[in-house]
Amino acid sequence: MDLRRTKELDFSGLTLYSAETRHNLVTTENIMTPGVTKTEEYQAEGFDTLVEKIIEARKNGKEVIVSIGAHVIKSGLSRYLIALAKDGWITHLSANGACSIHDFELAMLGGTSEDVPTAIEDGSFGMWEQTLIHMNKAIHIGAEKGWGYGEALAEYVEANPELFPYKEDCVFWNLYKLDIPATYHIALGTDIIHQSPTCDMAEIGKCSGVDFKRYCYSISQMDEGVFLNFGSAVIGAEVFLKALSIARNLGYPTFHITTANFDLRDLGDFRKKIGYEDPDYYYRPRKNIVNRPVSRGGWGSHFVGDHAVTIPTLYNRLTASRISAGR
């Protein structure tokens, strides 16, 4: 019987295009470079306190976990993340699938971020042969090896250097070399590599599942540490709350923590209790990052600003503290 509820679309007829001919909005030539690119200075109430808490956490060997949305990479901030990791300020990086794709493309092609409004009109959006084939191949190998998603991508870059001439600007590869976990938390159907006939959703789930358990371990160790979320309004906020619940359920002390959310959205008095009738109630980071995790102690805050300003300022402030301390 041909049941309507069982019908699936066959991906085998999809037309793929060469990414080498694509116009990229972000390239290795226009991404920002610490100490070279001129940036604005970010100022906001509580920002000085946050910087001090990060310094104190790392001074005492505590976790500083950074969660990012794709616009951090698309804003040209890869080198800042890499510099923060190399200088010891980041102990774990978590991200969504889009981050991994932009990072992978920068390493392979030297550019990323297509013009979506025009590409969606003819169905060419995301249909890039090199990205789809190589990322899904990396994940396939990773699933067979029992690797995490971020680990699988980094291992693939490491094993195929001729395919990745721009790997020095790749965040997940640099963190892999530094032995810092980079975990990716995938929502199936949200990333362009899911559009490919070569995509195996089970393999993606397996690798991302490994990453989630590794992420949970880092969260379980973050008492007196810091959690920073830059622009991941759904995945970053939801994954953090679940991981924190798992850590506390298992008895890990995770109540003396600092949390901070960075986004363009102004929440006003973000610590004020609001009801279901307020649209801001449904903005996940407000609940899941800023307020609920610190209900029994700690300090949560929300900062409004462009990532291209907040992240460089954070880097500059942390770097200055290291220099002033003679390190």
HELIX and SHEET records of a PDB file:
HELIX    1   1 ARG A    4  THR A    6  5                                   3    
HELIX    2   2 ALA A   19  THR A   21  5                                   3    
HELIX    3   3 PHE A   47  LYS A   59  1                                  13    
HELIX    4   4 ALA A   70  LYS A   74  1                                   5    
HELIX    5   5 SER A   78  LYS A   86  1                                   9    
HELIX    6   6 GLY A   97  LEU A  109  1                                  13    
HELIX    7   7 VAL A  116  ASP A  122  1                                   7    
HELIX    8   8 GLU A  129  LYS A  145  1                                  17    
HELIX    9   9 TYR A  149  ALA A  159  1                                  11    
HELIX   10  10 PRO A  161  LEU A  163  5                                   3    
HELIX   11  11 LYS A  167  ASP A  169  5                                   3    
HELIX   12  12 VAL A  171  LYS A  177  1                                   7    
HELIX   13  13 ILE A  192  GLN A  195  5                                   4    
HELIX   14  14 MET A  201  SER A  220  1                                  20    
HELIX   15  15 ILE A  235  ASN A  249  1                                  15    
HELIX   16  16 PRO A  279  TYR A  282  5                                   4    
HELIX   17  17 ARG A  284  PRO A  285  1                                   2    
HELIX   18  18 ARG A  286  ASN A  291  3                                   6    
HELIX   19  19 ARG A  292  VAL A  294  5                                   3    
HELIX   20  20 HIS A  307  SER A  324  1                                  18    
SHEET    1   A 2 VAL A  26  THR A  27  0                                        
SHEET    2   A 2 GLY A 111  THR A 112 -1                                        
SHEET    1   B 6 ALA A 182  TYR A 184  0                                        
SHEET    2   B 6 HIS A  92  ALA A  95  1                                        
SHEET    3   B 6 VAL A  64  ILE A  68  1                                        
SHEET    4   B 6 VAL A 226  PHE A 230  1                                        
SHEET    5   B 6 THR A 258  ASP A 263  1                                        
SHEET    6   B 6 TRP A 299  VAL A 304  1                                        
END                                                                             
